[in-house]
Amino acid sequence: MLTFNYRFKSAALTAILITIYSLAAQTPVLACSGGAPLTINALIKDSDYVVKAVPVELDDVQQNAILHVESYLVGRPGPEYLLFVQNSPIVSQYVLEGMTSGADCIGFAPDLIPRRSIYLFLHHRDDGSYVSAGTPVNPFVYQFDSPESTVGIFPESSSTQDQNPQVSKDYADAESGIQVTEAEFVRTIVEQNGKPSTKPIADAPYPLYAPLILVTTNGTQYELPIDGGKPFKLTSDFSIQRQKLDPLWPYGYDDAGECTDENCVQYSSDNLNIAVQTNENTIILRWGTTIAGQASLFSPVDTIAVWNNNRLQVYSLGYPRFGGSPFRDNFIKLIGEINLGIPFEAYRKRAAWSPDGRLLAYSDASGLWLWDVFDSNKPRLMIPKTGGDPVIANNFSPMGRYLNISIGEQKQTLDVLTGDTFPDGVVSPDDRLLLAFGNGELQVCSFAPQHCASIQEIYVWVFNETGERTAIYLADQGVQKAVWENKYHILSFVCAPENLEACVVIRSKVQYLGDWWNEQIVYGSDFALDPANDVVAVVTHGKTIEIGGTTYDLTTSIDSDIATIEWLPSLFYRLDAR
């Protein structure tokens, strides 16, 4: 079983002191109090590293940052750049949604300021990021405005003896706090550590913004840490441990019951809600609220669809920003239900929510329906079932106008307003264009007027080790995979039909009259886009990945060649990604 490096061992034994900052006014509000600080010596022992660093990149709520390390006061020389996490993006969303009044001790940490030197006591986590060591009573960040400015530290242990002496010696005497200048602060740490400070490793990889999941041809799953460390296997034990380290686990998740079957836990897309299918007919939501049902599906906002025998029900989960306390019994309300045709078992969870959480496309024995769950009118039958395979909703387009559907093996794109159908494909982020590819051909289609144009002159250039071009292939019919990078550009994975080993990732710009601009990015066998951070990872060889110009050679770290890659959620909070 893997062991996590979340070693807040003293924090678990103290009450919590957190200063919560309002995002708009940045006014500190005291949420909780109590506990005792650690001595400077205990902080050093409880840390993997102590660094002097400067934030050079910040997330959109100034909670997490890429740090440029100037020196390592404690710990072996580490990377020149590292990702420092003050708050999980889940916690940032929790606070922005108004789900905390401060009484739960969840809130924003003080803003990080770009290009301002700070000192940090750090733990290194398995995902490759770094978090503050010590208790929340100690400052997470130490900074000096001038050579004369001071910070408080605690050099002496408490004289109070606890039943566990090993624990009590970690705590400082409340009367022993002193104020020190920057020079005195650094000198104290160096003297306590007994070793001089060191410079960082300049050629270490620049941190990623999210971990990467690798699946090998043997079927083994690995996680590539964001600092480029050795990938580690994702076991079931690891997944259970990580789930219980979710920042919201103590705030309602642990009240949702235990799973008895595989995949019985479902999280909402923003990770703020949980539904646990504890038995065949019982679903438990946050705070232990129980509803009847055999399956459920969260909307992107504050509702959940529940299949309960021959009924489809929709519950509201509250809207904290509008006022009130979320996730309590009186906020989980049934807002609508309809009777399903029989048989119903085959259609459970075969549904899709629109991005705004208002429209639910679902199937029953009569066909495909569209239901405005906040409207008293009955659902609208979009496509009647005429025999054979049922019509199944797969997913809505980014702005909710179009719906991808399946009828057996055949897929189509449905205009939910007009009922018109278009080829199977991926709708652009602005709902203006459709990216469709089949039989190796890549097309971009407009909806009105309905017109499709093939992306042409896609070439695969082959070079030898000296950089000399040895071959060129026209690969217009060799598209294996394609996604929208943004509303202007497409990323596609293309192989030359004459040489299936000659494969590249291509960036194409959508331009007027089909005058395509194609850029060959890198050779590879698969790619994954992190849209929140606009980062592309490419499997360039069997066990090699290239990300942003950095090559990660995993030859000695994984059991076989890489089959697929996928990004995990970003550790940087991005407002435009939500």
C-alpha positions as CSV (number, residue, x, y, z in Angstrom):
1,M,0.0,0.0,0.0
2,L,1.3,3.4,-0.9
3,T,1.9,5.9,1.9
4,F,0.9,9.5,1.6
5,N,3.1,12.4,2.5
6,Y,0.3,14.5,4.1
7,R,2.0,14.5,7.5
8,F,0.0,17.1,9.4
9,K,0.5,14.9,12.5
10,S,0.4,17.8,15.0
11,A,-2.5,19.5,13.3
12,A,-4.7,16.5,14.0
13,L,-4.2,17.1,17.7
14,T,-5.0,20.8,17.9
15,A,-7.9,23.0,17.2
16,I,-7.6,25.0,14.0
17,L,-6.8,28.7,13.5
18,I,-7.5,29.9,10.0
19,T,-7.8,33.4,8.7
20,I,-10.4,33.5,6.0
21,Y,-10.2,36.1,3.4
22,S,-13.1,37.6,1.5
23,L,-12.4,37.3,-2.3
24,A,-13.8,40.7,-3.0
25,A,-12.6,42.8,0.0
26,Q,-9.7,40.7,1.2
27,T,-10.9,41.4,4.8
28,P,-9.7,38.8,7.3
29,V,-12.4,37.1,9.3
30,L,-11.4,35.0,12.3
31,A,-13.2,31.6,11.8
32,C,-11.7,29.3,14.5
33,S,-9.2,29.6,17.3
34,G,-7.3,27.5,19.8
35,G,-4.3,25.2,19.6
36,A,-0.6,25.7,20.0
37,P,2.2,26.4,17.6
38,L,5.2,24.2,16.9
39,T,8.8,25.3,17.7
40,I,11.1,26.3,14.9
41,N,13.0,23.1,15.5
42,A,9.8,21.0,15.3
43,L,8.8,22.7,12.1
44,I,12.2,21.9,10.6
45,K,11.9,18.2,11.6
46,D,8.3,18.1,10.3
47,S,9.3,19.5,6.8
48,D,10.8,17.9,3.8
49,Y,12.2,21.3,2.7
50,V,12.5,24.8,3.9
51,V,12.9,27.3,1.0
52,K,13.2,30.9,0.1
53,A,11.2,31.4,-3.0
54,V,9.3,33.8,-5.2
55,P,5.8,33.2,-6.8
56,V,6.1,33.5,-10.6
57,E,2.7,32.1,-11.6
58,L,-0.5,32.2,-9.7
59,D,-3.9,30.6,-10.1
60,D,-7.0,32.7,-10.6
61,V,-7.7,33.1,-6.9
62,Q,-4.1,33.6,-5.8
63,Q,-4.1,30.5,-3.6
64,N,-1.7,28.3,-5.5
65,A,1.5,29.2,-7.3
66,I,4.5,28.1,-9.2
67,L,7.5,29.1,-7.1
68,H,11.0,30.0,-8.2
69,V,13.2,28.7,-5.4
70,E,16.2,30.9,-4.6
71,S,17.7,28.6,-2.0
72,Y,17.0,25.5,0.0
73,L,17.6,26.2,3.7
74,V,16.7,22.6,4.7
75,G,16.6,19.4,2.6
76,R,18.7,18.2,-0.3
77,P,18.9,20.5,-3.3
78,G,15.5,20.3,-5.0
79,P,14.0,21.7,-8.2
80,E,14.3,25.3,-9.2
81,Y,10.6,25.5,-9.7
82,L,7.8,23.8,-7.7
83,L,4.1,24.1,-7.3
84,F,2.9,25.2,-3.9
85,V,-0.7,24.4,-2.9
86,Q,-2.5,26.5,-0.2
87,N,-6.0,25.4,-1.1
88,S,-7.3,22.6,-3.3
89,P,-9.3,23.9,-6.3
90,I,-12.2,22.0,-4.7
91,V,-12.0,24.1,-1.6
92,S,-11.7,27.3,-3.7
93,Q,-14.9,26.4,-5.5
94,Y,-16.5,25.5,-2.1
95,V,-15.8,28.9,-0.8
96,L,-16.8,30.8,-3.9
97,E,-20.2,28.9,-4.0
98,G,-20.9,30.2,-0.5
99,M,-20.9,26.8,1.2
100,T,-19.0,28.0,4.2
101,S,-19.8,30.6,6.9
102,G,-16.4,30.2,8.5
103,A,-17.6,27.9,11.2
104,D,-16.2,24.8,9.4
105,C,-12.7,26.4,9.3
106,I,-12.6,26.3,5.5
107,G,-11.7,29.4,3.7
108,F,-9.1,31.2,1.6
109,A,-5.6,31.5,2.8
110,P,-3.9,34.9,2.4
111,D,-3.2,35.8,-1.2
112,L,0.2,35.0,-2.6
113,I,1.9,38.0,-4.1
114,P,3.8,37.7,-7.4
115,R,7.5,38.4,-7.4
116,R,7.7,38.8,-3.6
117,S,10.2,36.6,-1.7
118,I,8.7,34.3,1.0
119,Y,10.0,31.5,3.2
120,L,8.1,28.2,3.5
121,F,8.3,25.0,5.5
122,L,7.1,22.3,3.0
123,H,5.9,18.8,2.6
124,H,6.3,17.0,-0.7
125,R,3.1,15.2,-1.8
126,D,2.8,12.1,-3.9
127,D,1.3,14.0,-6.8
128,G,4.5,16.2,-6.9
129,S,3.1,19.3,-5.4
130,Y,4.1,20.9,-2.1
131,V,2.0,22.0,0.9
132,S,2.8,23.9,4.2
133,A,4.2,21.9,7.1
134,G,3.3,22.3,10.8
135,T,0.0,23.3,12.3
136,P,-2.4,25.9,11.0
137,V,-1.5,28.0,14.1
138,N,2.0,28.6,12.6
139,P,2.2,31.0,9.7
140,F,2.0,29.1,6.4
141,V,4.1,31.9,4.8
142,Y,6.9,33.9,6.3
143,Q,7.8,37.2,4.6
144,F,9.8,40.3,5.3
145,D,8.9,43.7,3.9
146,S,12.3,45.2,4.7
147,P,15.6,44.2,6.5
148,E,14.2,45.7,9.7
149,S,10.8,44.0,9.6
150,T,10.2,41.0,11.8
151,V,8.2,37.8,12.1
152,G,7.3,35.7,15.1
153,I,8.9,32.3,15.8
154,F,8.9,30.0,18.8
155,P,12.4,28.7,19.8
156,E,11.4,26.8,23.0
157,S,9.3,23.7,23.7
158,S,6.4,23.7,26.2
159,S,7.2,22.7,29.7
160,T,3.8,21.1,30.0
161,Q,4.1,17.3,29.9
162,D,1.5,15.4,28.0
163,Q,0.6,11.7,28.4
164,N,2.6,11.3,25.2
165,P,6.0,13.0,25.6
166,Q,6.8,12.5,21.9
167,V,3.8,14.6,21.0
168,S,4.2,17.3,23.7
169,K,7.8,18.1,22.8
170,D,6.6,19.3,19.3
171,Y,4.7,22.2,20.8
172,A,6.0,25.6,21.7
173,D,5.7,27.4,25.0
174,A,3.1,30.0,24.5
175,E,5.3,32.5,26.3
176,S,8.4,31.8,24.2
177,G,7.6,33.6,21.0
178,I,10.1,36.1,19.8
179,Q,10.3,38.5,16.9
180,V,13.2,38.1,14.5
181,T,14.5,39.9,11.4
182,E,15.1,38.1,8.1
183,A,18.8,37.6,8.8
184,E,18.0,36.2,12.3
185,F,15.3,34.0,10.9
186,V,17.7,32.4,8.3
187,R,20.5,32.1,10.9
188,T,18.2,30.3,13.3
189,I,17.1,27.8,10.7
190,V,20.6,27.1,9.5
191,E,21.8,26.7,13.1
192,Q,18.9,24.3,14.0
193,N,19.4,22.3,10.8
194,G,23.2,22.1,11.2
195,K,23.8,22.4,7.4
196,P,24.3,25.4,5.1
197,S,21.7,26.4,2.6
198,T,22.0,25.1,-1.0
199,K,21.1,26.3,-4.5
200,P,18.3,24.5,-6.4
201,I,18.7,22.1,-9.3
202,A,18.5,24.3,-12.4
203,D,17.7,21.6,-15.0
204,A,14.8,19.9,-13.1
205,P,11.5,19.9,-15.1
206,Y,9.2,22.9,-14.8
207,P,6.1,21.7,-12.9
208,L,3.0,20.6,-14.6
209,Y,-0.4,22.0,-13.5
210,A,-2.0,18.6,-13.2
211,P,-0.9,15.0,-12.8
212,L,-1.2,12.7,-15.7
213,I,-2.7,9.2,-15.8
214,L,-0.9,6.6,-17.9
215,V,-2.3,3.2,-18.9
216,T,0.1,0.7,-20.3
217,T,-0.4,-2.0,-22.8
218,N,-0.4,-4.4,-19.8
219,G,-3.4,-2.6,-18.4
220,T,-1.5,-1.1,-15.5
221,Q,-2.5,2.5,-14.4
222,Y,0.2,4.9,-13.3
223,E,0.2,8.5,-12.2
224,L,2.9,10.9,-13.4
225,P,3.6,13.4,-10.6
226,I,3.6,17.1,-11.6
227,D,7.3,17.5,-10.7
228,G,8.4,14.8,-13.2
229,G,9.0,12.3,-10.4
230,K,8.8,8.5,-10.9
231,P,5.3,7.3,-11.9
232,F,3.6,5.2,-9.3
233,K,0.9,2.5,-9.7
234,L,-2.7,3.4,-8.9
235,T,-4.0,0.6,-6.7
236,S,-7.4,0.2,-5.2
237,D,-5.9,0.8,-1.7
238,F,-4.3,4.0,-3.0
239,S,-7.7,5.2,-4.4
240,I,-9.5,4.6,-1.1
241,Q,-6.8,6.5,0.8
242,R,-6.9,9.4,-1.6
243,Q,-10.7,9.5,-1.4
244,K,-10.6,9.9,2.3
245,L,-8.0,12.7,2.0
246,D,-10.5,14.7,-0.1
247,P,-10.6,18.2,1.5
248,L,-14.4,17.9,1.9
249,W,-14.4,14.3,3.4
250,P,-14.9,15.5,7.0
251,Y,-17.7,17.9,5.8
252,G,-20.4,15.6,4.7
253,Y,-18.7,13.0,2.5
254,D,-18.0,10.6,5.4
255,D,-21.7,10.8,6.3
256,A,-22.8,9.5,2.9
257,G,-22.3,5.8,3.7
258,E,-19.9,3.1,2.6
259,C,-19.8,1.4,-0.8
260,T,-20.5,-2.3,-1.1
261,D,-20.2,-2.5,-4.9
262,E,-17.6,-1.2,-7.3
263,N,-18.4,2.2,-8.7
264,C,-21.2,2.9,-6.3
265,V,-19.7,6.4,-5.4
266,Q,-20.6,9.3,-7.7
267,Y,-19.2,12.8,-7.5
268,S,-20.7,15.9,-9.1
269,S,-18.6,17.6,-11.8
270,D,-17.5,20.3,-9.4
271,N,-16.7,17.7,-6.7
272,L,-18.9,19.5,-4.2
273,N,-21.6,16.8,-4.0
274,I,-21.5,13.0,-3.5
275,A,-24.0,10.2,-4.0
276,V,-23.4,6.8,-2.6
277,Q,-25.5,3.8,-3.8
278,T,-25.4,1.9,-0.5
279,N,-27.8,-0.8,-1.6
280,E,-30.1,-1.5,-4.5
281,N,-32.7,1.0,-3.5
282,T,-30.9,3.5,-1.3
283,I,-28.9,6.6,-2.2
284,I,-27.2,8.7,0.5
285,L,-26.2,12.3,-0.3
286,R,-24.0,14.6,1.8
287,W,-24.7,14.9,5.5
288,G,-26.4,11.5,5.4
289,T,-29.6,12.6,3.6
290,T,-31.2,9.4,2.2
291,I,-33.4,9.2,-0.9
292,A,-34.9,6.1,-2.6
293,G,-33.6,5.1,-6.0
294,Q,-31.6,2.6,-8.0
295,A,-29.4,5.1,-10.0
296,S,-28.6,8.8,-10.1
297,L,-26.9,11.4,-12.2
298,F,-25.7,14.8,-11.1
299,S,-26.2,17.9,-13.2
300,P,-23.3,20.3,-13.7
301,V,-25.0,22.6,-11.1
302,D,-27.2,22.0,-8.1
303,T,-29.6,19.2,-9.1
304,I,-29.5,15.4,-9.3
305,A,-31.7,13.0,-11.4
306,V,-32.8,9.8,-9.7
307,W,-34.2,6.7,-11.2
308,N,-36.6,5.2,-8.7
309,N,-38.5,2.2,-10.0
310,N,-40.7,3.5,-12.9
311,R,-40.2,7.1,-12.0
312,L,-37.6,9.7,-12.9
313,Q,-37.2,12.3,-10.2
314,V,-35.1,15.4,-9.9
315,Y,-34.0,16.9,-6.6
316,S,-32.6,20.3,-5.9
317,L,-29.5,20.4,-3.7
318,G,-29.8,24.0,-2.8
319,Y,-28.2,27.1,-4.1
320,P,-25.9,28.5,-1.4
321,R,-25.0,31.7,-3.2
322,F,-28.7,32.6,-3.1
323,G,-28.7,32.2,0.7
324,G,-29.3,29.5,3.2
325,S,-27.3,26.5,4.5
326,P,-26.6,23.9,1.8
327,F,-26.8,20.1,1.9
328,R,-29.3,19.8,4.7
329,D,-32.6,18.0,4.6
330,N,-34.7,21.1,4.0
331,F,-32.6,22.0,1.0
332,I,-32.7,18.7,-0.7
333,K,-36.1,19.0,-2.3
334,L,-38.0,17.0,-4.9
335,I,-38.7,19.5,-7.7
336,G,-40.2,17.2,-10.3
337,E,-40.9,13.7,-11.3
338,I,-42.3,11.9,-14.3
339,N,-43.4,8.3,-15.0
340,L,-41.2,6.2,-17.3
341,G,-42.4,3.8,-19.9
342,I,-41.9,0.1,-19.2
343,P,-39.4,-1.5,-19.3
344,F,-37.3,1.0,-17.4
345,E,-34.2,-0.9,-16.1
346,A,-32.3,-0.6,-19.4
347,Y,-32.5,3.2,-19.4
348,R,-31.2,4.0,-15.9
349,K,-28.5,6.7,-16.2
350,R,-28.8,6.7,-20.0
351,A,-29.2,10.5,-19.9
352,A,-27.4,13.8,-20.3
353,W,-27.7,17.2,-18.6
354,S,-27.3,20.5,-20.4
355,P,-24.4,22.6,-19.1
356,D,-26.8,25.0,-17.2
357,G,-28.4,22.1,-15.4
358,R,-31.9,23.0,-16.8
359,L,-32.5,20.4,-19.5
360,L,-32.4,16.7,-19.0
361,A,-32.3,14.5,-22.1
362,Y,-33.4,10.9,-21.2
363,S,-34.7,7.8,-22.8
364,D,-37.5,5.4,-22.0
365,A,-39.4,2.8,-24.0
366,S,-41.2,5.5,-26.0
367,G,-38.0,7.2,-27.2
368,L,-35.8,10.2,-26.4
369,W,-37.2,13.0,-24.3
370,L,-36.1,16.5,-23.4
371,W,-37.3,17.8,-20.0
372,D,-37.0,21.3,-18.7
373,V,-36.8,20.3,-15.0
374,F,-37.8,23.8,-13.8
375,D,-40.8,24.1,-16.0
376,S,-44.3,22.7,-15.1
377,N,-44.9,21.6,-18.7
378,K,-44.4,18.0,-19.7
379,P,-41.2,16.7,-21.3
380,R,-41.0,16.9,-25.1
381,L,-40.6,13.8,-27.1
382,M,-37.6,14.5,-29.4
383,I,-37.2,11.2,-31.2
384,P,-39.9,8.4,-31.0
385,K,-38.7,4.8,-30.7
386,T,-39.8,3.1,-33.9
387,G,-38.4,-0.4,-33.1
388,G,-34.9,-1.8,-32.9
389,D,-32.3,0.0,-30.8
390,P,-33.3,2.8,-28.4
391,V,-32.2,6.4,-28.8
392,I,-29.7,7.3,-26.1
393,A,-28.4,10.8,-25.1
394,N,-24.6,10.9,-24.8
395,N,-23.7,14.5,-24.0
396,F,-24.7,18.1,-24.7
397,S,-22.5,20.7,-26.5
398,P,-20.6,23.3,-24.5
399,M,-23.4,25.8,-24.7
400,G,-26.3,23.4,-24.7
401,R,-27.8,23.8,-28.2
402,Y,-26.8,20.4,-29.5
403,L,-26.9,16.9,-28.2
404,N,-24.9,13.9,-29.3
405,I,-27.1,10.8,-29.5
406,S,-26.7,7.1,-30.3
407,I,-29.0,4.7,-32.0
408,G,-27.2,1.3,-31.8
409,E,-23.8,1.8,-33.3
410,Q,-24.8,4.9,-35.1
411,K,-24.1,8.4,-33.6
412,Q,-25.6,11.7,-34.6
413,T,-25.6,15.4,-33.5
414,L,-29.1,16.6,-32.7
415,D,-30.2,20.3,-32.6
416,V,-32.5,20.3,-29.6
417,L,-34.2,23.5,-30.7
418,T,-35.1,22.6,-34.3
419,G,-34.8,18.8,-34.3
420,D,-32.3,18.8,-37.2
421,T,-29.6,16.2,-37.2
422,F,-25.9,16.5,-38.2
423,P,-23.0,14.1,-38.4
424,D,-21.4,12.6,-35.3
425,G,-18.7,14.8,-34.0
426,V,-17.5,17.3,-31.4
427,V,-19.1,20.7,-31.2
428,S,-16.8,23.7,-30.8
429,P,-16.6,25.6,-27.5
430,D,-18.8,28.4,-28.8
431,D,-21.4,26.0,-30.4
432,R,-20.7,27.4,-33.9
433,L,-19.0,24.5,-35.6
434,L,-18.9,20.7,-35.6
435,L,-15.7,18.7,-35.8
436,A,-16.5,15.4,-37.5
437,F,-14.2,12.6,-38.6
438,G,-14.9,9.2,-40.0
439,N,-13.0,6.8,-42.2
440,G,-9.9,8.8,-41.5
441,E,-11.2,12.1,-42.9
442,L,-11.4,15.3,-40.8
443,Q,-14.3,17.7,-41.5
444,V,-15.5,21.0,-40.0
445,C,-19.2,21.6,-40.4
446,S,-21.3,24.7,-39.9
447,F,-24.8,24.3,-38.5
448,A,-26.5,27.2,-40.4
449,P,-26.2,27.0,-43.3
450,Q,-25.4,23.3,-43.0
451,H,-22.1,22.8,-44.8
452,C,-19.1,20.6,-44.2
453,A,-15.5,21.1,-45.5
454,S,-12.6,18.7,-45.3
455,I,-9.4,19.8,-43.7
456,Q,-7.0,19.3,-46.5
457,E,-3.2,19.1,-47.1
458,I,-2.4,17.3,-43.8
459,Y,1.2,16.1,-44.3
460,V,3.4,13.9,-42.2
461,W,7.0,14.9,-42.5
462,V,9.6,12.2,-41.6
463,F,13.1,13.1,-40.5
464,N,16.2,11.1,-39.6
465,E,18.3,11.5,-36.5
466,T,20.4,14.3,-38.2
467,G,17.3,16.3,-38.9
468,E,17.2,15.6,-42.6
469,R,13.8,15.0,-44.2
470,T,13.5,11.5,-45.5
471,A,9.9,11.3,-46.5
472,I,6.6,13.2,-46.8
473,Y,3.1,11.7,-46.7
474,L,-0.2,13.2,-47.5
475,A,-2.4,12.0,-44.6
476,D,-5.8,13.7,-45.2
477,Q,-7.4,10.2,-44.8
478,G,-5.3,9.2,-41.8
479,V,-7.0,11.0,-38.8
480,Q,-7.2,8.8,-35.8
481,K,-8.3,11.3,-33.1
482,A,-9.3,15.0,-33.0
483,V,-10.4,17.5,-30.4
484,W,-11.0,21.3,-30.2
485,E,-8.0,23.0,-28.6
486,N,-10.1,26.2,-28.5
487,K,-12.8,27.7,-30.8
488,Y,-10.1,28.5,-33.4
489,H,-7.8,25.5,-33.4
490,I,-8.1,21.8,-33.7
491,L,-5.7,19.1,-32.5
492,S,-5.6,15.9,-34.4
493,F,-3.6,12.7,-34.3
494,V,-2.8,11.6,-37.8
495,C,-1.0,8.6,-39.3
496,A,0.2,8.3,-42.9
497,P,-2.0,5.6,-44.6
498,E,1.2,4.3,-46.4
499,N,3.2,4.1,-43.2
500,L,1.1,3.6,-40.0
501,E,4.2,4.1,-37.9
502,A,4.6,7.7,-39.2
503,C,2.1,9.4,-36.9
504,V,2.1,13.0,-35.7
505,V,0.0,15.5,-33.6
506,I,-1.3,18.3,-35.9
507,R,-2.6,21.7,-35.0
508,S,-5.1,23.1,-37.6
509,K,-6.5,26.6,-37.7
510,V,-10.1,26.9,-38.9
511,Q,-10.0,29.5,-41.7
512,Y,-12.4,30.9,-44.3
513,L,-12.9,29.0,-47.6
514,G,-11.1,25.9,-46.3
515,D,-7.7,27.5,-46.6
516,W,-6.3,25.3,-43.8
517,W,-3.2,26.2,-41.8
518,N,-1.6,23.0,-40.4
519,E,1.3,22.8,-38.0
520,Q,3.0,19.5,-37.2
521,I,3.7,19.5,-33.4
522,V,5.4,16.3,-32.6
523,Y,5.6,12.6,-33.6
524,G,3.6,10.3,-31.3
525,S,1.1,7.5,-30.7
526,D,-1.4,9.4,-28.5
527,F,-2.1,12.8,-27.0
528,A,-4.1,14.4,-24.3
529,L,-5.2,18.1,-23.9
530,D,-5.5,19.8,-20.5
531,P,-8.0,22.5,-21.6
532,A,-7.9,24.4,-18.3
533,N,-4.2,25.1,-18.7
534,D,-3.8,24.8,-22.5
535,V,-1.2,22.0,-22.1
536,V,-0.7,19.1,-24.5
537,A,0.9,15.8,-23.6
538,V,2.1,13.5,-26.4
539,V,3.3,9.9,-26.2
540,T,6.3,10.2,-28.5
541,H,7.6,6.7,-28.2
542,G,6.6,3.6,-26.3
543,K,7.6,4.8,-22.9
544,T,8.3,8.5,-23.6
545,I,6.1,11.5,-23.1
546,E,6.6,15.1,-24.3
547,I,4.9,18.0,-22.5
548,G,5.6,21.6,-23.4
549,G,9.0,20.8,-24.9
550,T,10.1,18.7,-21.9
551,T,10.7,14.9,-22.5
552,Y,9.8,12.4,-19.7
553,D,11.6,9.1,-20.3
554,L,9.8,6.4,-18.3
555,T,11.7,3.5,-19.7
556,T,12.8,2.2,-16.3
557,S,9.6,3.3,-14.4
558,I,6.7,1.5,-16.1
559,D,6.0,-2.2,-17.0
560,S,5.2,-1.8,-20.7
561,D,4.6,0.7,-23.5
562,I,2.1,3.5,-22.9
563,A,-1.3,2.8,-24.5
564,T,-3.3,5.9,-23.4
565,I,-2.8,9.1,-21.4
566,E,-5.3,11.3,-19.6
567,W,-5.0,14.5,-17.5
568,L,-6.3,14.6,-13.9
569,P,-8.0,17.8,-12.6
570,S,-5.8,20.8,-12.4
571,L,-4.1,21.9,-9.2
572,F,-4.5,25.5,-10.3
573,Y,-8.0,27.0,-9.9
574,R,-9.2,28.5,-13.2
575,L,-12.3,30.7,-13.2
576,D,-12.9,30.3,-16.9
577,A,-12.8,26.5,-16.6
578,R,-16.0,26.5,-14.5
